[in-house]
Amino acid sequence: MDLGIKGKTAIVCGGSKGLGRGSAEKLAEAGVDIVLAARTQGPLEETAGKIAEKYGIKVTPVAADVTTPEGRAKLLEAAPAPDILVNNAGGPPPGMWHEWGEDQWQAAIRANMLSPIHLMTAVLPGMIERRWGRIVNITSGSVKSPIAALGLSGAARSGLTGFVAGTSRQVAQYGVTINNLLPGQHDTDRIESLIKNTAGSKGISVEEARAEAHAANPTGRFGTTEEFGAACAFLCSAYAGYIVGQNLLLDGGAFNSTLG
């Protein structure tokens, strides 16, 4: 299916691996040039090279920490007028409410709420002027279905969700859409870390913890980065102009609800 976005330019944050890379790959498959951002130079350049070679599009790697003003400035210098922005950042470590002090809260809010908001507010004026734009924020299924150990992530991302709810409806008249993708458990380094944490807390093997997690999902498995990336690419497509301010849950049906 031709998504109607060939030749456009996308910023993809956290794009060297996991869900960010899955999203970058599917956008590249649709003919989109990618400005790929991540913190670590080596893996970033390796991923950028592989995507460019596979799909024949331009990939510009930008090693930057987008949780800082300097990192965001470096990224926006490489892509001052993107057509598409995919916000993505790893979540804070799991824990319990009594373990989180001021520093932990500030770090979570900076990474998972304020940084994507700052990037959105930087690119929105240009998108509005050009009368076209797509923004997708990769948040978390814990925004909709709370996970106690991921309270830092859920709280910070809920703030981002609230910002998107109002702002998306203000910019839709200009052909600009903002939506959120809420991943459940996918085969990524992040979920592997959480599985190991679960195994340790329960006193079981990692394999047993993974099997329990698979069994708890209606699909009997974790999601793939390819599936996730395809959903992201569709929300960035020419056909998604009437999808505004939505929170699409990709969790294999783990959240049990008649109306989603």
VEXKEVO-270165 format. One line per field, with one value per residue: residue number from 1; x, y, z of N, C-alpha, C in turn; residue in three letters. Coordinates in steps of 0.05 Angstrom, whole numbers, plus 5000, padded with zeros to 4 digits. Example, Ala and Ser with C-alpha at 12.3 -4.5 7.8 and 13.67 -1.06 7.14 Angstrom:
BEGIN
k c(1/2) $
n_px c(5264/5257) $
n_py c(4886/4955) $
n_pz c(5156/5142) $
ca_px c(5246/5273) $
ca_py c(4910/4979) $
ca_pz c(5156/5143) $
c_px c(5264/5258) $
c_py c(4934/5001) $
c_pz c(5156/5157) $
r c(ala/ser) $
This chain:
BEGIN
k c(1/2/3/4/5/6/7/8/9/10/11/12/13/14/15/16/17/18/19/20/21/22/23/24/25/26/27/28/29/30/31/32/33/34/35/36/37/38/39/40/41/42/43/44/45/46/47/48/49/50/51/52/53/54/55/56/57/58/59/60/61/62/63/64/65/66/67/68/69/70/71/72/73/74/75/76/77/78/79/80/81/82/83/84/85/86/87/88/89/90/91/92/93/94/95/96/97/98/99/100/101/102/103/104/105/106/107/108/109/110/111/112/113/114/115/116/117/118/119/120/121/122/123/124/125/126/127/128/129/130/131/132/133/134/135/136/137/138/139/140/141/142/143/144/145/146/147/148/149/150/151/152/153/154/155/156/157/158/159/160/161/162/163/164/165/166/167/168/169/170/171/172/173/174/175/176/177/178/179/180/181/182/183/184/185/186/187/188/189/190/191/192/193/194/195/196/197/198/199/200/201/202/203/204/205/206/207/208/209/210/211/212/213/214/215/216/217/218/219/220/221/222/223/224/225/226/227/228/229/230/231/232/233/234/235/236/237/238/239/240/241/242/243/244/245/246/247/248/249/250/251/252/253/254/255/256/257/258/259/260) $
n_px c(5017/5013/5031/5028/5067/5118/5182/5177/5202/5223/5232/5257/5258/5299/5315/5351/5343/5294/5225/5228/5265/5236/5193/5221/5240/5193/5173/5215/5209/5164/5184/5202/5249/5296/5312/5350/5351/5389/5422/5473/5529/5555/5519/5476/5495/5506/5454/5430/5459/5445/5389/5387/5414/5381/5330/5339/5336/5348/5384/5397/5439/5435/5469/5447/5423/5359/5332/5355/5363/5405/5413/5364/5366/5409/5387/5343/5370/5391/5345/5306/5255/5215/5168/5145/5143/5166/5162/5199/5221/5260/5231/5231/5266/5234/5199/5179/5130/5151/5204/5217/5243/5254/5293/5286/5233/5237/5272/5241/5196/5221/5243/5199/5155/5163/5205/5185/5142/5168/5195/5151/5126/5166/5166/5114/5096/5119/5096/5042/5044/5057/5013/5008/5024/5050/5049/5071/5069/5104/5082/5058/5026/5014/4993/4940/4924/4943/5007/5036/5091/5112/5103/5128/5137/5084/5058/5087/5080/5025/5017/5038/5000/4954/4968/4971/4918/4889/4919/4923/4873/4871/4906/4889/4858/4893/4913/4947/4963/4962/4977/4978/5015/5006/5045/5041/5070/5127/5177/5232/5292/5277/5231/5256/5289/5251/5227/5270/5273/5224/5231/5272/5246/5207/5235/5244/5264/5288/5267/5221/5193/5185/5153/5107/5090/5079/5037/4998/4978/4927/4943/4984/5037/5092/5088/5115/5168/5162/5107/5090/5117/5091/5040/5053/5073/5026/4994/5023/5013/4984/4932/4913/4891/4844/4846/4853/4883/4883/4891/4923/4922/4968/4971/4960/4911/4912/4892/4831/4771/4707/4699/4750) $
n_py c(4976/5043/5095/5149/5186/5189/5217/5255/5282/5256/5262/5216/5198/5165/5124/5082/5031/4980/5001/5052/5044/5006/5038/5076/5043/5027/5075/5090/5049/5067/5107/5153/5202/5199/5229/5208/5199/5188/5171/5145/5142/5101/5052/5081/5102/5054/5031/5071/5067/5016/5020/5060/5034/4989/5010/5051/5106/5172/5176/5210/5209/5232/5242/5254/5279/5287/5303/5348/5419/5431/5384/5379/5425/5412/5369/5394/5429/5396/5380/5424/5433/5389/5341/5301/5279/5234/5221/5191/5158/5122/5092/5110/5074/5016/5014/5031/5074/5098/5101/5141/5203/5275/5281/5236/5242/5291/5276/5237/5267/5305/5273/5242/5274/5333/5338/5315/5350/5400/5390/5383/5434/5463/5445/5450/5503/5508/5464/5479/5525/5502/5472/5418/5360/5309/5281/5234/5206/5161/5128/5094/5033/5035/5084/5079/5032/5023/5006/4989/4988/5019/5072/5123/5129/5123/5168/5213/5206/5210/5263/5284/5261/5290/5341/5332/5319/5367/5402/5376/5382/5435/5444/5413/5435/5456/5415/5384/5330/5300/5245/5189/5130/5072/5027/4958/4900/4888/4857/4880/4913/4940/4911/4864/4877/4889/4839/4810/4837/4823/4767/4765/4788/4751/4705/4668/4637/4674/4654/4628/4672/4700/4664/4664/4717/4715/4678/4707/4742/4752/4738/4704/4717/4765/4830/4851/4892/4906/4903/4944/4988/4991/5008/5059/5083/5084/5121/5165/5173/5194/5182/5188/5235/5247/5226/5244/5265/5216/5156/5101/5036/4985/4925/4871/4858/4857/4895/4893/4907/4928/4973/4988) $
n_pz c(5000/4981/5020/5011/5025/5005/4996/5035/5098/5160/5229/5274/5339/5388/5354/5342/5358/5378/5387/5364/5322/5293/5276/5245/5204/5177/5159/5126/5088/5064/5034/5058/5078/5131/5192/5241/5309/5368/5429/5430/5391/5359/5353/5331/5282/5256/5251/5220/5173/5155/5147/5107/5065/5056/5041/5006/5016/5043/5103/5160/5213/5280/5335/5397/5459/5469/5513/5532/5523/5488/5460/5433/5401/5367/5339/5313/5282/5243/5220/5204/5183/5188/5161/5189/5256/5302/5367/5417/5474/5521/5579/5650/5703/5734/5797/5865/5895/5942/5933/5900/5892/5888/5846/5814/5797/5768/5727/5700/5683/5651/5609/5589/5584/5580/5541/5492/5486/5479/5430/5396/5399/5374/5321/5303/5285/5232/5206/5208/5177/5127/5120/5129/5167/5210/5274/5319/5381/5419/5472/5526/5545/5598/5609/5600/5625/5687/5713/5770/5784/5744/5754/5751/5696/5677/5700/5681/5625/5622/5631/5583/5549/5563/5544/5489/5478/5479/5446/5396/5375/5366/5324/5281/5241/5205/5176/5204/5244/5309/5347/5393/5405/5442/5467/5487/5512/5477/5436/5456/5481/5527/5547/5557/5599/5638/5643/5666/5714/5736/5741/5779/5824/5834/5841/5801/5738/5681/5633/5652/5671/5624/5596/5628/5620/5565/5565/5593/5556/5508/5455/5464/5460/5452/5422/5357/5332/5280/5271/5304/5282/5232/5246/5265/5218/5187/5216/5204/5152/5088/5091/5142/5160/5186/5235/5298/5357/5383/5422/5410/5427/5428/5446/5441/5460/5515/5551/5580/5555/5532/5498/5487) $
ca_px c(5000/5027/5021/5026/5086/5144/5196/5175/5224/5214/5250/5249/5274/5303/5311/5372/5334/5267/5202/5236/5276/5214/5179/5238/5242/5168/5172/5234/5197/5144/5198/5207/5277/5295/5332/5349/5363/5393/5444/5498/5538/5561/5495/5460/5506/5502/5426/5424/5470/5429/5363/5391/5421/5358/5307/5347/5328/5369/5382/5417/5441/5442/5474/5439/5405/5337/5321/5368/5359/5427/5407/5341/5376/5425/5369/5328/5389/5393/5318/5291/5227/5205/5140/5136/5158/5160/5174/5202/5243/5257/5218/5248/5266/5212/5204/5155/5125/5167/5232/5220/5247/5253/5310/5273/5209/5245/5283/5219/5180/5237/5246/5175/5134/5172/5221/5168/5126/5186/5199/5126/5122/5186/5160/5086/5091/5125/5076/5018/5048/5057/4986/5010/5044/5042/5065/5064/5084/5104/5079/5059/5000/5010/4977/4912/4921/4966/5026/5046/5120/5120/5089/5142/5131/5055/5051/5098/5067/4998/5019/5040/4974/4936/4976/4963/4889/4880/4934/4916/4847/4876/4922/4878/4846/4915/4923/4967/4951/4979/4966/4996/5015/5010/5054/5042/5095/5139/5204/5251/5310/5262/5215/5275/5297/5228/5224/5291/5265/5202/5243/5286/5228/5191/5252/5241/5282/5279/5250/5195/5179/5176/5131/5084/5081/5066/5011/4979/4968/4909/4957/5004/5064/5097/5087/5140/5174/5151/5078/5087/5125/5071/5019/5063/5074/4999/4986/5038/5007/4966/4904/4907/4885/4819/4852/4862/4883/4875/4911/4920/4934/4978/4979/4951/4886/4917/4873/4805/4750/4689/4702/4779) $
ca_py c(5000/5068/5112/5176/5204/5187/5242/5272/5279/5250/5259/5194/5198/5138/5108/5063/5004/4978/5012/5074/5033/4994/5060/5088/5024/5027/5101/5088/5032/5084/5127/5177/5206/5197/5240/5188/5210/5171/5182/5132/5146/5076/5038/5099/5103/5028/5029/5090/5056/4992/5029/5074/5014/4972/5023/5071/5133/5186/5174/5228/5203/5254/5233/5276/5274/5306/5313/5373/5439/5429/5361/5386/5445/5397/5353/5412/5441/5376/5377/5448/5433/5361/5336/5281/5277/5212/5224/5166/5158/5100/5099/5109/5047/5009/5017/5035/5102/5108/5102/5163/5230/5298/5277/5216/5254/5311/5262/5224/5288/5317/5255/5230/5294/5359/5337/5313/5375/5420/5384/5389/5463/5473/5439/5455/5527/5502/5446/5495/5542/5486/5460/5388/5350/5286/5277/5210/5202/5133/5131/5068/5023/5041/5108/5071/5010/5028/4986/5002/4991/5039/5096/5146/5130/5128/5195/5232/5203/5219/5292/5287/5254/5312/5362/5324/5319/5394/5414/5363/5393/5463/5446/5396/5451/5462/5391/5373/5312/5290/5221/5174/5101/5061/4999/4939/4885/4882/4845/4901/4913/4949/4890/4844/4887/4886/4810/4803/4848/4806/4742/4769/4793/4726/4683/4648/4642/4693/4639/4624/4698/4706/4646/4674/4741/4706/4665/4726/4758/4737/4728/4684/4726/4794/4843/4855/4920/4910/4909/4970/5008/4994/5025/5086/5093/5091/5146/5187/5171/5214/5173/5190/5263/5249/5213/5267/5264/5189/5139/5074/5016/4961/4908/4844/4853/4853/4912/4880/4927/4926/4996/4996) $
ca_pz c(5000/4980/5042/5002/5039/4993/4993/5059/5118/5187/5253/5291/5363/5399/5330/5336/5365/5390/5373/5347/5297/5278/5263/5224/5182/5162/5145/5104/5068/5050/5018/5074/5087/5160/5210/5262/5333/5391/5445/5427/5363/5344/5344/5315/5255/5244/5244/5198/5148/5147/5137/5081/5044/5051/5029/4985/5023/5058/5132/5173/5241/5297/5363/5414/5481/5465/5539/5538/5502/5468/5442/5415/5381/5348/5322/5296/5262/5222/5207/5213/5173/5183/5156/5208/5280/5320/5393/5430/5494/5540/5605/5674/5715/5752/5826/5881/5901/5964/5925/5881/5903/5869/5823/5797/5784/5748/5704/5685/5670/5630/5587/5579/5581/5571/5517/5468/5483/5468/5402/5382/5397/5356/5293/5296/5268/5205/5196/5205/5154/5103/5119/5130/5186/5226/5298/5334/5406/5430/5501/5540/5553/5626/5611/5600/5645/5704/5723/5794/5784/5724/5762/5740/5668/5672/5708/5662/5599/5624/5626/5554/5537/5567/5526/5462/5476/5472/5424/5371/5365/5357/5299/5261/5219/5187/5163/5222/5264/5331/5359/5410/5404/5469/5465/5509/5513/5451/5437/5456/5504/5550/5558/5567/5625/5656/5648/5684/5740/5746/5748/5804/5846/5839/5846/5780/5716/5660/5615/5665/5672/5597/5590/5643/5606/5540/5572/5603/5534/5491/5432/5472/5452/5452/5396/5343/5325/5253/5274/5316/5262/5211/5257/5266/5191/5178/5228/5190/5123/5076/5096/5170/5166/5202/5260/5313/5386/5392/5437/5398/5444/5414/5468/5437/5475/5544/5565/5576/5554/5508/5481/5485) $
c_px c(5018/5015/5019/5045/5115/5156/5194/5198/5212/5237/5239/5268/5277/5303/5332/5364/5305/5245/5208/5248/5254/5198/5195/5239/5217/5164/5191/5223/5176/5157/5204/5237/5276/5318/5330/5364/5366/5418/5472/5506/5540/5536/5477/5469/5503/5474/5420/5435/5454/5402/5366/5397/5397/5336/5314/5338/5351/5364/5405/5417/5449/5444/5469/5421/5382/5324/5334/5363/5381/5422/5385/5350/5392/5408/5353/5345/5391/5367/5301/5262/5217/5176/5127/5154/5148/5176/5175/5226/5238/5245/5238/5247/5242/5219/5178/5154/5144/5197/5238/5221/5246/5269/5297/5249/5217/5256/5261/5203/5195/5238/5220/5151/5144/5187/5204/5150/5143/5191/5174/5122/5142/5178/5132/5082/5097/5105/5050/5021/5046/5030/4988/5031/5032/5061/5053/5082/5082/5104/5080/5030/4994/4995/4948/4906/4945/4981/5041/5076/5130/5106/5102/5135/5102/5047/5061/5085/5038/4997/5021/5014/4954/4943/4967/4933/4878/4893/4927/4891/4850/4890/4910/4867/4867/4926/4945/4954/4972/4964/4987/4993/5023/5019/5049/5069/5104/5167/5225/5270/5295/5246/5233/5284/5276/5223/5245/5284/5243/5213/5257/5268/5212/5209/5250/5261/5270/5260/5222/5179/5169/5152/5105/5073/5068/5038/4990/4967/4950/4922/4977/5032/5067/5093/5114/5144/5164/5122/5074/5095/5105/5048/5027/5063/5046/4989/5000/5031/4987/4937/4896/4899/4861/4822/4866/4861/4876/4899/4907/4936/4942/4989/4969/4925/4889/4898/4845/4782/4733/4694/4731/4786) $
c_py c(5025/5087/5142/5196/5201/5214/5262/5266/5275/5250/5235/5193/5169/5117/5086/5035/5004/4990/5036/5064/5020/5015/5072/5070/5026/5054/5101/5071/5047/5106/5153/5178/5210/5213/5225/5198/5188/5182/5171/5131/5120/5061/5055/5099/5076/5024/5047/5079/5033/5001/5043/5054/4997/4985/5045/5099/5146/5184/5191/5221/5228/5243/5256/5266/5295/5314/5339/5393/5438/5406/5366/5406/5431/5381/5371/5427/5422/5373/5401/5448/5405/5360/5318/5282/5252/5215/5197/5168/5135/5109/5097/5081/5042/5012/5020/5065/5114/5111/5127/5190/5251/5292/5257/5227/5274/5297/5249/5245/5301/5299/5247/5249/5319/5358/5334/5338/5397/5415/5390/5418/5476/5468/5446/5481/5522/5484/5461/5512/5527/5471/5429/5380/5326/5283/5252/5208/5173/5136/5104/5059/5028/5067/5101/5050/5011/5003/4999/5008/5011/5065/5122/5150/5137/5157/5215/5231/5212/5250/5299/5282/5277/5336/5356/5326/5346/5405/5402/5374/5422/5465/5429/5411/5458/5438/5377/5355/5304/5267/5207/5144/5090/5032/4983/4926/4877/4871/4867/4898/4921/4927/4868/4851/4883/4856/4801/4813/4831/4779/4744/4773/4768/4702/4660/4654/4662/4679/4634/4650/4706/4689/4655/4699/4734/4695/4684/4743/4741/4725/4706/4691/4755/4805/4846/4885/4926/4917/4937/4992/5012/5011/5054/5098/5100/5117/5170/5189/5193/5207/5177/5219/5267/5234/5234/5262/5237/5175/5110/5055/4991/4942/4879/4837/4850/4871/4902/4900/4924/4948/5004/5017) $
c_pz c(5000/5001/5035/5015/5028/4989/5016/5078/5146/5207/5269/5315/5374/5377/5324/5342/5374/5373/5356/5321/5280/5263/5240/5200/5165/5148/5122/5081/5052/5034/5032/5081/5118/5172/5236/5286/5354/5405/5437/5397/5348/5335/5326/5286/5241/5235/5220/5172/5137/5135/5109/5059/5037/5035/5009/4990/5038/5088/5144/5203/5257/5326/5382/5436/5480/5491/5547/5516/5480/5449/5423/5393/5360/5329/5303/5276/5238/5207/5215/5204/5168/5177/5177/5232/5296/5345/5407/5450/5513/5566/5628/5686/5732/5781/5841/5890/5922/5957/5908/5894/5881/5844/5803/5783/5763/5723/5687/5670/5647/5605/5573/5576/5568/5545/5492/5464/5470/5438/5386/5378/5378/5327/5284/5279/5239/5192/5190/5180/5127/5099/5117/5151/5201/5250/5312/5358/5415/5460/5514/5546/5582/5630/5614/5622/5663/5712/5746/5793/5763/5729/5751/5711/5663/5679/5688/5635/5599/5621/5597/5540/5539/5548/5498/5458/5467/5448/5397/5358/5356/5330/5276/5237/5198/5173/5179/5242/5285/5344/5376/5405/5431/5467/5491/5508/5485/5455/5434/5480/5529/5563/5569/5595/5646/5663/5668/5712/5753/5756/5775/5827/5853/5845/5826/5758/5697/5640/5626/5665/5645/5589/5604/5629/5580/5545/5581/5581/5517/5466/5439/5465/5457/5424/5383/5336/5297/5254/5284/5296/5240/5221/5258/5238/5181/5190/5216/5161/5114/5082/5125/5179/5183/5228/5278/5343/5397/5406/5429/5415/5428/5435/5465/5452/5504/5561/5559/5578/5529/5489/5478/5505) $
r c(met/asp/leu/gly/ile/lys/gly/lys/thr/ala/ile/val/cys/gly/gly/ser/lys/gly/leu/gly/arg/gly/ser/ala/glu/lys/leu/ala/glu/ala/gly/val/asp/ile/val/leu/ala/ala/arg/thr/gln/gly/pro/leu/glu/glu/thr/ala/gly/lys/ile/ala/glu/lys/tyr/gly/ile/lys/val/thr/pro/val/ala/ala/asp/val/thr/thr/pro/glu/gly/arg/ala/lys/leu/leu/glu/ala/ala/pro/ala/pro/asp/ile/leu/val/asn/asn/ala/gly/gly/pro/pro/pro/gly/met/trp/his/glu/trp/gly/glu/asp/gln/trp/gln/ala/ala/ile/arg/ala/asn/met/leu/ser/pro/ile/his/leu/met/thr/ala/val/leu/pro/gly/met/ile/glu/arg/arg/trp/gly/arg/ile/val/asn/ile/thr/ser/gly/ser/val/lys/ser/pro/ile/ala/ala/leu/gly/leu/ser/gly/ala/ala/arg/ser/gly/leu/thr/gly/phe/val/ala/gly/thr/ser/arg/gln/val/ala/gln/tyr/gly/val/thr/ile/asn/asn/leu/leu/pro/gly/gln/his/asp/thr/asp/arg/ile/glu/ser/leu/ile/lys/asn/thr/ala/gly/ser/lys/gly/ile/ser/val/glu/glu/ala/arg/ala/glu/ala/his/ala/ala/asn/pro/thr/gly/arg/phe/gly/thr/thr/glu/glu/phe/gly/ala/ala/cys/ala/phe/leu/cys/ser/ala/tyr/ala/gly/tyr/ile/val/gly/gln/asn/leu/leu/leu/asp/gly/gly/ala/phe/asn/ser/thr/leu/gly) $
